[in-house]
Amino acid sequence: MTTVGITRTPDLSIIIVNYNGGLELLYCLKALDRVRNELTFDVIVVDNCSTDGSLEAAESKNLNFIAIHACENLGFAAACNRGLAMALGRHAMLLNPDTEVQPNALSKLVAALDSHPKWGIVGPRMLDQFRHAYRATRRFPRPFDLFCETTRLAFLFPRSKLFAAYFYGERDPLALDEVDQIEGSALMISGSARKLVGNLDPQFFIFFEEVDWCKRVRAEGLEIHVVQEAEVLHLRSTSMSRNYLTTRPIHALSSMKYFRKHHGEQGLRNLRRWMIAGLWIREAAMWLASLLGKGKLARLRARGARLERRVYSRGLPE
């Protein structure tokens, strides 16, 4: 690992949380080094006790970043906060290790925040591994929205304002501007917004931490926007896929924490009813799919639905 001295306040601090990110972390850091001429920024990698040698591989290269070695898996929000505590930049960005920032993306995102004082959070146009734009923005979730996502109704009817409202399905993703929330894989928050709302809520181990952050930013009267001219490549859900059965119960816990925090006990009860029903449907559909030849992947998703449903059935501790 190498670091370059910074003689003035950087425009940006980029926080990357790594957990067994493999070579993706290395590619992410190399992509950042390729755009060093665009603006001043520091990069902080918080490693959540990885065992795959990914951080060591990155440290062996001549790359410009600061590494924080956590002695345990802190989760995403707490690890981000560890990095944010060391951030020097005027603005801060959360960036997944399975992303590659494209040329001029960072400078355009920073320029957008600098030009619009009422913009608290911005995000780029997100591209998948085939360089196709995908829907990386969301409305704030209702229980019905998560039911439609779980039962795949949102994907069966992707342009429906009823079933796919969560994903702005009725709108052209390449024309989206102001939105409710930005995907946490590439999210930039202004320094002034951070001062107003603070850092991420560490009660969210993973999932819904950026939803909560966006909700708090919007509650302060600030706006959240997509900057379509900025692009980030995202090899979607690679780390989540490797830990699918582990993360499904955590997803349920985080969603319930979010709804209790922002919608109270009644909102939590409504969520649990919708999700228990939705996960019964998903589990049954996946077992049926496995019988029809979908095999291993369908069985994995059926087991994940069962694990998640059990967590919703238990609910949160009082």
Long-range contacts (C-beta under 8 A, 24 or more apart in sequence): 1-58, 1-59, 1-63, 1-65, 1-66, 1-67, 2-62, 2-63, 2-64, 3-64, 3-65, 3-66, 4-64, 6-40, 6-42, 6-88, 8-40, 9-88, 9-89, 9-90, 10-39, 10-40, 10-41, 10-42, 10-88, 10-89, 10-90, 11-39, 11-40, 11-41, 11-89, 11-90, 11-91, 11-110, 12-39, 12-40, 12-41, 12-42, 12-89, 12-90, 12-91, 12-92, 12-93, 12-106, 12-110, 12-188, 13-41, 13-42, 13-43, 13-44, 13-83, 13-84, 13-86, 13-87, 13-88, 13-89, 13-91, 13-92, 13-93, 14-41, 14-42, 14-43, 14-44, 14-89, 14-92, 14-93, 14-95, 15-44, 15-46, 15-80, 15-83, 15-84, 15-87, 15-92, 15-93, 15-94, 15-95, 16-43, 16-44, 16-45, 16-46, 16-65, 16-83, 16-95, 16-96, 16-97, 17-45, 17-46, 17-48, 17-76, 17-79, 17-80, 17-83, 17-94, 17-96, 17-97, 18-45, 18-46, 18-47, 18-48, 18-50, 18-54, 18-55, 18-97, 19-47, 19-48, 19-49, 19-50, 19-73, 19-239, 20-50, 20-51, 20-52, 20-54, 20-239, 20-242, 21-50, 21-52, 21-54, 21-97, 21-98, 21-239, 22-52, 22-54, 22-238, 23-54, 23-57, 24-54, 24-97, 24-98, 24-235, 24-238, 24-239, 25-54, 25-55, 25-57, 25-58, 25-97, 26-54, 26-57, 26-58, 26-61, 27-100, 28-95, 28-96, 28-97, 28-98, 28-99, 28-100, 28-101, 29-58, 29-61, 29-63, 29-65, 30-61, 30-63, 31-99, 31-100, 31-101, 31-102, 32-64, 32-65, 32-101, 33-63, 33-64, 34-103, 35-101, 35-103, 35-104, 35-105, 35-106, 35-107, 36-64, 38-103, 38-104, 38-106, 38-107, 39-106, 39-107, 39-110, 41-89, 41-106, 42-66, 42-87, 42-88, 42-89, 44-68, 44-83, 44-86, 44-87, 45-83, 45-97, 46-70, 46-74, 46-79, 46-80, 46-82, 46-83, 48-72, 48-73, 48-74, 48-75, 48-79, 49-73, 54-97, 75-202, 75-204, 75-205, 75-206, 76-184, 76-200, 76-204, 76-205, 76-206, 76-209, 77-200, 77-201, 77-202, 77-203, 77-204, 77-205, 77-206, 77-209, 78-200, 78-202, 78-205, 80-199, 80-200, 80-209, 81-199, 81-200, 81-202, 84-194, 84-199, 84-200, 89-191, 90-191, 91-188, 91-189, 91-190, 91-191, 92-188, 92-189, 92-191, 92-194, 93-186, 93-187, 93-188, 93-189, 94-184, 94-185, 94-186, 94-187, 94-188, 94-189, 94-210, 95-185, 95-186, 95-232, 96-184, 96-185, 96-186, 96-234, 97-239, 98-185, 98-234, 98-235, 98-236, 98-238, 98-239, 99-185, 99-186, 99-232, 99-233, 99-234, 99-235, 100-232, 100-233, 101-186, 101-232, 101-233, 102-127, 102-230, 102-231, 102-232, 102-233, 104-229, 104-230, 105-230, 105-231, 105-232, 106-230, 108-227, 108-229, 108-230, 109-188, 109-227, 109-230, 110-188, 112-225, 112-227, 112-230, 113-188, 113-190, 116-223, 116-225, 117-192, 118-221, 118-222, 118-223, 119-190, 119-222, 119-223, 119-224, 119-225, 120-189, 120-190, 120-192, 120-193, 120-196, 120-197, 120-217, 120-218, 120-220, 120-222, 120-223, 120-224, 121-182, 121-187, 121-188, 121-189, 121-190, 121-193, 121-213, 121-214, 121-217, 121-222, 121-224, 121-225, 122-182, 122-188, 122-224, 122-225, 122-226, 122-227, 123-182, 123-183, 123-186, 123-187, 123-188, 123-224, 123-225, 123-226, 123-227, 124-186, 124-226, 124-227, 124-230, 124-231, 124-232, 125-174, 125-226, 125-227, 125-228, 125-229, 125-230, 125-231, 125-232, 126-183, 126-185, 126-186, 126-231, 126-232, 126-234, 127-231, 127-232, 127-233, 127-234, 128-233, 128-234, 128-235, 128-236, 129-233, 129-234, 129-235, 129-236, 131-233, 133-173, 133-174, 134-173, 134-234, 134-236, 135-167, 135-168, 135-169, 135-173, 136-182, 136-183, 136-185, 136-186, 136-234, 137-167, 137-168, 137-173, 137-176, 137-179, 137-180, 137-181, 137-182, 137-183, 137-226, 138-166, 138-167, 138-168, 138-179, 138-180, 138-181, 138-183, 138-211, 139-165, 139-166, 139-167, 139-168, 139-179, 139-180, 139-181, 140-180, 140-181, 140-211, 140-214, 140-215, 141-166, 141-211, 141-255, 141-258, 142-166, 143-259, 143-267, 143-270, 143-271, 143-273, 143-274, 143-275, 144-274, 146-255, 146-271, 146-274, 146-275, 146-278, 147-274, 147-275, 147-277, 147-278, 150-275, 150-278, 150-279, 150-281, 150-282, 150-305, 151-278, 151-281, 151-282, 151-285, 152-282, 152-285, 174-228, 175-228, 176-226, 176-228, 177-225, 177-226, 177-228, 178-223, 178-224, 178-225, 179-224, 179-225, 179-226, 180-214, 180-218, 180-224, 181-210, 181-211, 181-214, 181-215, 181-224, 182-210, 182-214, 182-224, 182-226, 183-210, 184-209, 184-210, 185-232, 185-234, 186-232, 186-234, 187-213, 189-213, 189-217, 190-222, 193-217, 193-220, 193-222, 196-220, 196-222, 201-261, 203-257, 204-254, 204-257, 204-258, 205-250, 205-253, 205-254, 206-247, 206-250, 206-251, 206-254, 207-247, 207-250, 207-251, 207-254, 207-255, 208-254, 208-255, 208-257, 208-258, 209-254, 211-258, 212-258, 212-261, 212-262, 215-262, 244-300, 244-304, 245-300, 245-303, 245-304, 245-307, 248-304, 248-305, 248-307, 248-308, 249-307, 249-308, 249-310, 249-311, 251-308, 252-308, 252-309, 252-311, 252-312, 253-311, 253-316, 256-311, 256-312, 256-315, 256-316, 257-316, 260-316, 268-315, 268-316, 271-312, 272-312, 272-313, 272-315, 275-308, 275-309, 275-312, 276-309, 276-312, 276-313, 279-305, 279-306, 279-308, 279-309, 279-312, 280-309, 283-309
